[in-house]
């Protein structure tokens, strides 16, 4: 199978379940909402070494937010619900409450389960309850006025680790393909790309062959072009000299499929992109399998 002359590998991306909450971050301007959303989703690329996986879902204009101000929806993800609750408290409390003019609201109102995020205690007894539309919120006195927040956030079981590889004849071709893929996925609501710029340069594998006692993950030598002639199981085709991985978390499987489809189509338009593949562990990592050929 080919798209615009780019080979689509007959393989699948393997993904696993993860708990996800969406937080709506609003502020007096779009710029301040973005600053707070960016801060709240920092150091959250992979649960291998981070306390959460997080990213910006989409921009929300004033007519779509609870308080009529510009905002961003962010997704915060963790394999365990109790850890997700901790991350909601820490990221809202440390990164959004502290940012000028911000407020936070539950972004999954129809979720069957909600996590309590008790931030009003920061008000030291001076906090009070308020209504924002039909939403029950808390107003916490702070130096600039009041911080408004809901204290229950919906949680759903989403999908983490949807992925594909963009293989190029050189580094710049592969990077250009990855950049347009990440840009295309930004328009797919319900998904995030948690890595820097949405692109993974250092693909990993579970565990380590040489340093198994202390390394939970290590370089995936099968996808390193400089090791193509040195390892027996190299998956880097001839003519490919650089590749990047796009890793996607989403609220459900359909969102992951839509993001993969959009990203792959965009990457296949870039000159020098030779092949699209995907990463899996033979079904051992998780129950979700996204076959590349089935996406089109």
C-alpha positions, 0 to 999 in steps of 0.5 A, a space after each residue: 500500500 502506498 500514499 503519494 508514493 510513500 510505502 505504508 508498512 503492513 503493521 500495527 500500532 499497539 496502545 494501552 488503556 489510560 485514565 484521562 481528564 480534560 481541564 478547561 483553562 480560561 483567562 482574560 486573554 488567549 495568550 494567558 490561557 495558553 501560558 497556563 495550559 502550557 505550564 500545566 502540561 509540562 514534564 509530561 511526555 511519558 509515564 515511563 519517567 514522568 508523573 503523567 502524560 499531558 498536552 493541549 487538546 484544543 483552543 476554545 473561543 469565548 463562546 465555548 467556555 463556561 465563563 465566556 473567556 478564551 481558553 484551552 482544553 488540556 488532557 491529563 493522563 495516568 494509568 492509575 486513577 489515584 495518580 491522575 487525581 494527584 496530578 490534577 491537584 498538583 498541576 491545577 494548584 501549582 501551574 494554573 492557580 498561580 497564573 494571572 487571571 486564570 480559572 479552571 472547569 471540568 471538560 468532560 461533563 458527561 463522564 460517569 465518574 468524577 475525581 474530587 480536586 479539593 483546591 478550595 482549602 487554599 483559601 484558608 477559610 475565606 473561600 466561598 461557593 459561586 455559580 458560573 452558569 449552571 456550574 457549581 464552583 469555588 472562589 478562592 481569594 488571591 492577590 489579583 482577586 479570586 481564582 474560580 474553579 470547579 472541584 470535580 473533574 470527569 474521568 474516562 478510560 482512554 487510549 495511550 500510545 497510538 503511534 506511527 513512524 515517519 521514515 525519511 531519506 535524510 533528517 530534514 525530510 523526516 523532520 518536515 514530515 513529522 512537523 506537518 503530521 503533528 500540525 494536522 493532528 492538532 485539529 483532531 479534538 480529543 487527542 494530544 501529542 505529549 512530546 516536544 512539538 508532538 515529535 519523538 526523536 528518541 524511540 524507546 523499548 521496554 527495559 534494557 538489554 545491558 542495564 536491566 537492573 536499573 533502566 525501565 526503558 532504553 533506546 530502541 536499537 531496531 529503529 536507529 539508522 546508525 545501527 542498521 548494519 550492527 544489529 541483526 533485527 534492524 527495522 530501518 529500510 535501506 535508503 532511510 537515514 532518519 525517522 521520527 515517531 508520533 505518539 498519540 493519547 486520546 479519549 477513545 479509539 476513534 479519536 486515535 484513528 482519526 489522528 493517525 489518519 490525519 497525521 499520516 496523510 499529511 506526512 506522505 505529502 512531504 518530499 523525501 518521506 520514504 515510508 510510514 511504519 508503526 511500533 508494537 510489542 507483538 501484542 504484549 503492551 496493550 489490547 489496542 491495535 491500530 493497523 495502518 492499512 485499515 485506517 485508509 
